[in-house]
Amino acid sequence: MVRAAARAGVELLALTDHDTVSGVAEALEAAESAPLRVVPAAELSALRGEYEDFHICAYEIDHTAPALERALDDFRADRDARAHRMAAKLGELGFAIDDELLDERRRSGRPIGRPHIAAAVLADANNDKLLESEGIDDVGGLIGRYLIPGAPAYLPRTRPTVIEAIKLIHDAGGLAVWAHPFWDLSDISTVRRTLTAFADAGLDGVEAFYPQHAEAQVKALVKAADKYDLLTTGSSDFHGPDHRIFNRFRAFDLYGFAPRLGPMSY
């Protein structure tokens, strides 16, 4: 991934896997022989009120901090328990689960989220007729039908809160940045109010530049970040070359604005 990012012209890269830093050391080592800088990082899934999936990126952390590692272990255990329960609900709804895909992630210590549960359903040929009858042919389709709030197999997470995530990131020496706000919330006024609350809780920055952010959304985020003296970061949220949406580096538009990277400036 580091080599691919360098070939794409990336100069500053963060590996932000969810609730784990297991790949950070390898990425840092790979960057020693690549023309780019890697920032030690992670992405924490956090709760606030009725919303249970705000993503807070942790940049420039001490990824070896024992307290951070213990907390991430706990968050992954919570995710894993939730995954078990959601997989059981899908079973009650008539789906078979390819357990080997999920067990492989557990054995390697990687977190299990809804995309992995959905992939395990799609990978089991016993589900083909049911999936076809419902018009589901990819991971996103299954998540949208069964694994989002209000859907038949959805279950909420229990921890951490956004405030707890920000504190954990700061305790590990890092910068807390709210990722892709308009992926989580739909309208500009709600995002502004939420960003105000996060800034009051100690948030350091907001991901203003993102492939799914329109120009008006970027402008609103940059203006709000200026008001609260927040960093403005960008990410293409690269999920691999075969991902339906997030399949290339440098996929976001700055719309004439300059990122504010603070300590991450290269």
ABEGO torsion letter per residue (X at the ends): XAAAAAAAGBABBBBBBBGBAAAAAAAAAAAAABBBBBBBBBBBBBBBEABAABBBBBBGBBAABAAAAAAAAAAAAAAAAAAAAAAAAAAAAGBBBBAAAAAAAAAAGBBBBAAAAAAAAAABAAAAAAAAAAGBABAAAAAAAAABBGBAABBBBAOBBAAAAAAAAAAAGBBBBBBGAAAABABAAAAAAAAAAAAAAGBABBBABBAABBAAAAAAAAAAAAAAGBBBBBBAGBAEAABAABABBGABBAGGBBBBAEAABX
